């Protein structure tokens, strides 16, 4: 009778040990599946729509010949700001953008690529035809930035960190 008790106690202990190991393995597997969240994990369709709306507004102003309004929509990254606050273009920069748009007036455009990476490193590529010559196609790259929950439209100046 004593042997039976020892046997039952041993079997119960073995079952508890195996069960505990399985639970530990499942917790380890679950922990391995949880990965670090990135900026793009939090993006939703509304973010894509907001960025496309900014690009469409900018290109719409350019197409209508409202170069000042188009230039006034643009921001630039602050070079020494630890918080990455985008700054509006100054008057000289806005005049340069407006002059570029006057030299190559927009007749039609198309967004060809949209890529989100971080809050300050994103890319929207457009191609457009000029009103002067529909055979000439120009490329334009925007760098939208998300600052304090709102999207700001920046033009790409060729710098990439």
Helices and strands as residue ranges (DSSP letters): H 2-33, G 39-42, H 45-63, H 67-72, E 74-77, E 86-88, H 91-103, E 106-116, E 122-130, E 137-142, E 145-147, E 150-154
